[in-house]
Amino acid sequence: MSLLRLSPLLLALALAACDDAPRFTQAEPGEALSGGRATVQRSDRNAYSLPSANLSPERRLDFSVGNSFFRSPWVIAPSTTTARDGLGPLFNTNACQNCHVRDGRGHPPAPDDSNAVSMLVRLSIPDQPYLAREIERIGVVPEPVYGTQLQDMAIPGVAPEGKVRVSYDSLTVTFKDGHKVELQRPTLQITQLGYGPMHPDTRFSARVAPPMIGLGLLEAIPEADLLANEDPDDRNHDGIRGRANRVWDDAQGKTVLGRFGWKAGQPNVNQQNVHAFAGDMGLTSTLQPKDDCTQAQTDCLAAPNGDGQDGEKEVSDNILRLVTFYTRNLGVPARRNVDAPQVLAGKNLFFEAGCQGCHTPQFTTAVDAHEPELAGQVIRPYSDLLLHDMGPGLSDERTEFAANGQDWRTAPLWGVGLSETVSGHSRFLHDGRARNLLEAVLWHGGEAQAARDQVLTFNAEQRAALLAFLNSL
């Protein structure tokens, strides 16, 4: 599309980009295929739940079986349903799909609701030097009685750990043209503690469930390509200091690159699933063989479990394999309207503001990816998977391996425009405080402060163009 075919307003927006930023006058070749050949061509409420488009019919059978274990509830042991028993003793939900509804994004509870099913609360206390080995393995020092995650449900005979409520204070941000946006700052309230008071220095971090799309593609990005974007000393003086998290790999027994989770605290899809089974549903596996009970929770420790008499864990190796195959192969939906003048103008504004400094548009996956369908794909996740200081406004004051309280992994933006269609809401950021994409942008600080300040200079037409671009992703 020629610049001469743009309206005068959008022509001005497209040319507003600073001289050292790219100027986009048409879609890039293949730009609509965010997941390469694995991209799915669907934009309805099930857009996040489809297998990679290049998955063969035979391999779609494993995808479907993994999907059934992801969707179906687990039950309390002992049970005749031996393939799905062992829930608890402490847990947050009884099925993966309850948090990731249609494989989408979770949300915080309403202010008058203590049911936080698609949001959980991480716990820890400040680092203790004498626990250096534990910090190396799990990234934090657990709260002594409640562990690393508050579990608000339990099987009969075991007390839940507590209930979570969220309240909000208002904060108003004003654009250069006078437009005002009211932000919501959340405050957590933990009530009905089942095992006595918590450590006085306990750190809390609310985390909503992230969308499940494209995880296998992110896992397949070569490590060297991610590390090439590290710049902890800001050598290029752009104010962006991305750095990788370094986390414990349970299977390898060593520290490796982190990729997954809000602070990049997990190294791969399989381990992410293992820890979700353990923390969210109280299910054992080969890599997490013990129930998630602390020594102070004696009823939890004494409760029956679903481990087999032959030593097989509640989540068998085969079930874990199938669920991991499913979660690796959830396809990324294709972009929409990539050639629309307003979308192109918004893309120019995105680059003008410097958002691509963290939201890296494009990578090529490794040729030796875990799944052949995900290998050698040009993908457009709009994330570098690195940690960035996002400023005190988003701080949870909680460390996780190499991440401090203000550090967060760059969230991938692919599929973000379909979030409300899939999940029925438009809550964003790690704790769901942002009620729409504009609020999410306005919460950016720290390394993103300059980009956020640039956005605050945008007028109504420019704001609409930026949002049109984001909603096309």
N, C-alpha and C positions, 0 to 999 in steps of 0.2 A: 504494500500500500504506500503510495507516495504521500509525502508531507502535504502536497498541494490538495489532496483529497480530504484532509482534516478540516473541521470547522475552524474559524479564526480563533475561538477560545481554546480548543484542544491543540491547535498549532502552537499557540503561545505556551501552553502547558508543556508540550513535548519539547520545545526549545528552551524551557526554563532550566533544564539541567545544567549543572556547572560544567565548565569546559573539560575537566578531567574525568567526567562520568560518561559512560556510553549513552548514545542517543538511539532510541528504538523507534523506528518508523513502520516496522512490520514484525510479525512473529518470526522467531528464529526457527530454522529447520528442525522439525521434530519436537518443538517446544510443548505441544499439547500432550505428548506422551511422557508424563512425569515419571513413570516407572519403566521406561523403555518398552521392550516388547511384552513385558509383564503387565502393562497398563490395562485396566479394565474400562470398558465403555459403558458406564452407567452412572447416573447422577440422581438417583432416587434414594429413598430411605434405606435401601440395602446396598448402597454404593461402597461401603467399607467391608462388606461381608463376602465378597466374591474371591475365588481363587485367581492366582496369577493367570493372565489371559493365555500364556503359552504353556500352561500345565496340560499334560496329555490326559486323555480320558482315564487311562489306567491309574495315573498318579492322583487324579481327582478323587478316587475311592479313598485313599489314605487321608486326603484333605477332609472328606466328609466324615470319616470316622473320628479324626481329631476334633472336628467341629462338634460332634455329638458329646465328647467329653468336656469340651469347653462350655457348652450350653447347659448340659443337664445337671441337676442338683446332686450333690453328694449327701449321704445319709450317715446317721450315727451308727457306730459299731457296738455290738455285733448285729449283723443284718444278713438276710438272705441275698441281698444285692451286694455280693462280695466284691464286684469290680468297682463299686463306687462307695464303699463304706469306709468309716474312719474319720468323718467330719469332727473337727474340734480336737481336744475338749474346748479350747478357746478359739474363736474365729470372728471374722467380720462379715462373711457371707457364705452361702453354701454352693455358689456356682460362679465361675469366671464371668459369665454373661451378665450377672446382676450388676457388676461394676462397669463392665464394658458393654453397655446395651447396644446391640447390633454392631458390636466391635468398635463402638465410638467412645466419646469423651464423657467422663464423669462430671459431677457437679456437687457443690456443697449443699448441705441441708438448708431448708428454709429457717429463718430465725426462730420460729416456734416449733421446730422439729428436731428431735434428738436422734432420728434415724439417719445416720451418715453412711448409708450403704455404698455409695460410689465415691466416698472420700474417706481416707484413713488418716490417722495421726501418728507420725513417727515420734519416738521418744529417745532421749539420751541425756547424759550429764557431761559436763566438761571433761576433756581428756585427762587421764591420770597416768603419769609416767610409768608407774609400776604395772600398768595394763597394756604396755606397748605391743605385746604379741596379739592380744585380743583386738586392739585397734587396727593392727595390720590385717587381720582376717575379716573383721566385720565393719571396719571403717569408723566405728563410734564406740563409746562406752555406754552400755545399756543402763537404763534406769534399774536400780537393784531389784525392785519388786516386780515391776511391770514390763521389763525387757525393752525392746526397741520399737514396739508397735502396740498401740492401745487396741485391744480387741473387745468390742462392745456386745458380743454375743457369746453364749456358752451352751454346752449340752446340759441336760438335767443333772442336778447334783453338783454342778460347778458354777461358781459365781462369775458373771461377766466382770471385766476389769473396770468398766465405767461407761459413761455416756458423754457424747460430744454435742455441744451447742455452739453456734456461731452467731455473733452479733456484729453490727457494722456501724462505723462512724463515717461521716461524710467529709469529703475533701474536694474543693472546687478548683478546676484548672481553667484558665482563660486563654483563648487563642488571640493572636495579634489583631484579628478583626473584631474582637469582642465576644465571640461565641464562647459560651461556658459549658463545661462538662463536669458533672458531679461524679467523682470516684467514690468507691466504697472501700474502706480499710477494715479488714476483718479482725475480730478478737475471739479467740477460742476460750471456751469454758468447759472444763472437764468436771463432771459431777458424778455422784453415786459410785465413788471408788469402792471396788469390791475387796481390796486387800490392804486397806489403810492408806495413810498419806504417802505422797511421792517425795522423793528427794527434793530438798528446797531449791536446788539449782537445775531442776529438770528443764530441758529444752524441748519445745513442741514444734512440730512442723506439719501442717495440713497438706495433704497431697490428693488431688483428684485423679481418677484413672485416666491415663492418656489414651488416644486412639491407637488401634492395633495395626493400621495399614503400613505396609512397606518395611516391616521390621527386618525381614530377611535381606532386603536390599541394603539397608543401612549396615547390617552386619557384614555385608560383602564388600563394603568400601575398603580398599587396601589401607592398612594401618599407616603406611608411609605417606599416603595422600592426606590423611587427617593430620598427621604430625607436621606436614609441610606448612600448615596454616597456623601452627603455634607461634606466638610472638609475645612471650611473657614480659620481655623487656621493652616492648614497643619500639623495635628497631626502625620501623618505617614511620614513626611519629604520627600515626593516625588515631591514637588514643585507644586502639583496640588491642587487648592483651590476652588473646585466647590461649588456653593451655588445657592439656588433656588431664583428665582424672586418671589416677593409677589405683586399681582395685584388685581385690583378691579373686583369683580363679579357683573355685572349689575343686574342679576336676584336675587341674594341673598342679595345684598346691603352690602357686606363686603369684606375684603381683604382675598384672598386665594392664593394657589400655581399657578404660571404661567407656561404654557407648550408650547404655540404656538407663532409663530412670531420669527423674527431674534433675539430679546432680551427676548423671553419668556414673552411677554407683554400681552398675552391673556390666560384665564384660561381653555377654553374648545372650542370645535369645533363650537357649536352654536353661542357663542359670537364672535368668529373669523369671522364667516359668517356675523353676524349682522354689525360689524364694517366695513367689506369690502363692503357690500351693501351701507352703509352710506358714507364712505369716497371715495370709488372708483367710485360709480355710483350715489351718491346723492339720495339714496332711503331710505325712512323712514320705520320703523318697530316698534313693540310694545316696544322693548328695546331701540330704538333710534328714538323717535317720531318726532324729528324736523329736517328740512333740514340743511345741513352742511354749513350754512351761518354765517358770523360774523356780528356784529352790524354795521360795516362800509360798508357792502355790501348790500346797500338798494335795488338795482335792484334784487338781489338774494332773499332777504326776501319777495319782492312783487310778485315774479313769481308764476304762478299756479303750483299746485302739483297734484299728483294722489291719494291722500287720498280719501277714500269713504265717502259718506254723512253719513253713519252709524258709522263713526269713524274708520273704517278699514284702516290700513296703506298700503302704496304702496307695501311693501312685507308683504302679509298677514301671519298670524300665520301658516296657512296650507302650503303656499309656503315655508316658512322658515323651517318648519318641513321636507318637502320633500327634500329641498336642503341640509339640515343637514344630513338626512339619506344617501343621495348620497355621500356627502363628507366624512362621517364616513366609508363608505363601499367600497371606491376605494381600490382594492386589491394591495398587494405588489407582484411584479414579483419574480419568483423563481430565485435563483442564478444559474450561469452556471459554468461548469468546476471546481467544488469544489474539485475534486480529482486530477486535473492536477498538475504535479510536480512543475511547475513554480508558479502556484497559491499558493500551500502549502509553497513554499520557501518564496514567498512574504508575506504570512500570518505570518510566523516566523519573518520576518524583521519588519512588522507592530508592533508586540508585543515587539520585541527587542528595537525598538525606543520608546516604551511606549505610543503609540497612543491610546491604549485601556484605558489609564487613564482618558480620557474624552469620547472617542467613545466606551462606554460600549457595549459589543457585545450582551448581552442577557438579557431579562426579561420574566416574565410570567404575563399575563394580569389577572385582577381580575375576580372572578367568577360572580360578579354582574355588569359586564360591561353594558353600555347602550343598546348594541345590543347583543343578545345571541351568534351570530356567532363569535363575537370578544372576548368572555369570555373564560378564562382558556387556552389561547394559548401561547405556547412558541415562542417568537418572537425574531428577531435578527436585531434591528434597528441600532446598532452601534452608539448610542447616550445616554447620561445620562440626556438630557433635562435641564441641569443646566447651569448657567452662569459661564464663565471663562474669565479671563483677557487675551486677545489675543495680548497685546502689543500696542505701539503707532502707529505702521505701519497700523493697521486696525481701529484705533480709529475714531469715528465720532464726538467726543467731545460733545455727547448729552446723557443726562440721560433719563431713562425710568423706572419709579418706582424705584426698588432697583438697577437697572443696571446703571453703569457709561459709559462713552464714550468708554472705552476699553473692556467692557464686551459684550460677545456674547454667545447666547445659542449654545451648541454643535449641529451642523447640523447632522441629521440622514444620514447615508451613504447607507442605503438599496436602491437598484435600481439605484445607481449613475452610474453604468457602462452602463446603457441604456439611459442615459440622452441625448446624441447626437442623438441616434436613434429616440427617441421620439420627442425631441424639435428642432432638426436640428442644434444644436450648442453645444459647450462644455464650456460655460461660467459658472464660479462658484464664490462663496462667496457672501456676502450680496449685493454688488453693481455690481457683474458680472465682476470684474476687471481681475480675473484669466481666461485665455483662455484655460486652460486644468487642469487636476488634479495635475500635478506636480507643476504648478505655484501656485495652491491653497495651497499645502503643504508648499511651500517656503514663503508664506505670514504669516505663523504662527509665533507668537512671544509670549511674556509674559509667561504664564504658559506652553505653548507649545514650548518654545524656545529650551529646551533640546532635545525634539523629533525632531524638525526641524534640529538642529545641527547634530544629529545622522544621519539623512537622507542625509545631505551634505557629509558624509563620504562614501556613497554608490557609488560603481562603476557602469558602464553601465549595467552590467548583473543584479546587485541588483536593480537598478532603474527600469529596465524592469520587474523584478519579483514583486516589490512592486506595480507597476501599473497594472500588470496582476491580482493581488489579488483585488485591488480596483475595477477594471473593471469587476470582477466576482460578485460583490455585487449587 
